[in-house]
Amino acid sequence: MPDRFAEVVERVEAYRFDPEPRALSFQQRLARENRWSGRFAARVIDEYRRFCILAVCSGHPVTPSEGVDQVWPLHLT
């Protein structure tokens, strides 16, 4: 499991929400759509990354926080 955990962490941390330049970055869109500051949106994105790692590696169902739950639908689009 430690090797799998390290691989998941590496892949999640390497993931870029904005692989190419856009008028508004993922973080900016998240902040605008939720009326958050850019700094808070960045913190929630970090929490979302940690949640993704937890969801893959925990071995049991996990529930996202309200903030993380706001990132998911935007990430899908």
URVEN-V16737 format. One line per field, one symbol per residue. ss: DSSP state (@ for helix, = for strand, . for the rest). phi: phi as a letter, one per 20 degrees, with the letter a starting at -180 (. if undefined). psi: psi as a letter, one per 20 degrees, with the letter a starting at -180 (. if undefined). A space follows every 50 residues. Layout:
BEGIN
ss->???
phi->???
psi->???
END
This chain:
BEGIN
ss->.@@@@@@@@@@@@@...........@@@@@@@@@...@@@@@@@@@@@@@ @@@@@@@........@@@@@@@@@@@.
phi->.gffgfffgffffefdfcfcgcgcfgfffffffdldffffgfffffffgf ffffffefnbfcdffgfffefgffffe
psi->hhggghgggggghipphnhqqrgprggggggghjlrqhgggghhgghggh gggghhihjrqqpqrgghhhgghhhh.
END
